[in-house]
Amino acid sequence: MKDHEDQVLLIRLSEGDEKAFLMLYDRHWERLFIYAVHIVKDHDEAEDVIQEVFAKLWRIKESLLDVKNLSAYLITITKNQALRSILNSKRMNDGLHSLVDYIDAHYPSIEKEYEARELATLIDKHIDRLPEKMREIFVLSRENGLSNKEIADSLNISEHTVKKQINNSLKRIRSSIRYILLIFIS
């Protein structure tokens, strides 16, 4: 019954009906908020995530008629937005902070500080380019500090897969960093 009601509301939303949008928001925001808090570990950040999710829903309203399972669709958007938020948040990977700190300490000029920030931005972009599952595992490990077992349990995969995905992520990022460092050092 709920899925049918969601479909009716999606049709109305695709036509620009603000009431339908608000009804969908009321029906789904709390579950999505709880899910976002579970990922980002911060209520304020989770609120921002949910705000972005529903802003996106409004922006793409005309293309929502193809969505068959709105709950699953919203969970996917929330997960992706939460991961994006983590990657863009102040809680950067300790290793990336160390690299920026090292450059700042050894090259304290304004120009070098700018370059260090640019380097951190480029590294973030390389993390963003990781395949979705690999990026998710990397973020859970490095940003959220979860153990391989915790990640494996939460994603229903083996610890070996988690370890392999983290190693592959680090190889890709290290490879990118070497190339970037050559540019910045020369």
C-alpha positions, 0 to 999 in steps of 0.5 A, a space after each residue: 500500500 505504501 509503495 502504491 501511495 509513493 507512486 501516486 505521490 511521485 506522479 504528482 511530484 513530477 508535475 511540480 506538486 509541492 504538496 506531494 513533495 512535502 508528503 513524501 518528505 514527511 513519509 521518508 525523512 526520519 528513516 533517511 535521517 537515522 540512516 544518514 546519522 549512522 553513516 556520518 556519525 553527526 546529527 548536523 551533518 546528517 541534517 545537511 545530507 537529508 536536505 541535499 537528498 530532498 533538494 535533489 529529489 525536487 531538482 530531478 522530479 521530472 525523471 522520477 516516473 521510472 523509479 519503482 521502489 522509492 524507499 530503495 532509491 532514497 536510501 541509495 541517494 542518502 548513502 551516496 550523499 552521506 559518503 560525499 559529505 564525509 569525503 568533503 568534510 573536515 574529518 579528512 584521512 589522517 594520512 592526507 592531513 599528515 601530507 598537508 602538514 608535512 608540506 606546510 612545515 617544509 614549505 611555509 610560504 603562502 604559495 606553498 600553503 596554497 599548493 598544499 591545499 590544492 594537493 589535498 583537493 586533488 587527492 580528494 578528487 582521486 578518492 571520489 574517482 574510486 569505484 563506488 564500492 571501493 570508495 565506500 569501503 575506503 571511507 568507512 575504514 579511513 574516515 569513520 575508523 571502522 575495523 575490517 570486521 565492522 565494515 564486512 558485517 555492515 556491508 555483508 561481505 567478507 573481511 578478505 574482500 574489505 582488506 583487498 578493497 582497502 589495499 586496492 584503494 590505497 594503491 590507486 591513491 598512492 599512485 596518484 599522489 606520486 604523480 601529483 607530488 612530482 608536479 608540486 615538488 618540481 
